[in-house]
């Protein structure tokens, strides 16, 4: 039984390393040695389903393991479509040291980008596992492995495909993918701190509402009710007072007083 598991583990590791994986990186580096972009690590969904049906799901390696440490605080988005299942990592305005990646299944595979004076050096390697001779199901897709980096300077040398300031490397089955680039780019210090922005997920907001929001609402509900009743009563009193004041009868003055007043005014005009 142990021998069978060992054989299954070796076979699955070989398949998932390069034969049925999606490992892509679309990156941009600026003149302040800050990097932004996305990295996707996924496995063929068809292969995963077959392995799970065969009871070998526990032996499937995590292709996204060791790509980023927990301290990296990158955002994670689930990839689950008709072809691939995995994780997409996102980051923006991060320190260049973030691009020190290793394959979770094979430590010999790596990608590094670092500064050396006025040069940005890129080195990388993805080891081919010789999966072209394996009898894989026809529905299992070809590996989708590529690295694309947009550099902030003059590309002096590279073994990748160059388009303007961008270099792309693509894996070909049966060959190791070797990545090399030397870019002349003078460092420009940035006044902005390098680090991830504050990201608040929907799950966090839901948990926060459950833990804090509902008790606060229960506490404030009587207060809101009292204020509403008090406001209605106050408005009623104000309306009643205005109506009552508008209906108050004027002070009675006898007709003789008006006749005397008219006579005095007439005599005054006559004298003038």
Secondary structure, 3 states (H helix, E strand, C coil): CHHHHHHHHHHHHHHHHHHCEEEEEEEEECCCCEEEEEEEEEEEHHHHHHHHHCCCHHHCCCCCCCCCCHHHCCEEEEEECCCEEEEEEEEEEEEHHHCEEECCCCCCCEEEEEEECCEEEEEEEECCCCHHHCCCCCCCCCCEEEEEEECCCEEEEECCEEECCEEEEECCCCCCEEEEEEEECCCCCCCCCCCCCCCCCHHHHHHHHHHHHHHHHHHHHHHHHHHHHHHHHHHHHHHHHHHHHHCCCCCCCCHHHHHHHHHHHHHHHHHC
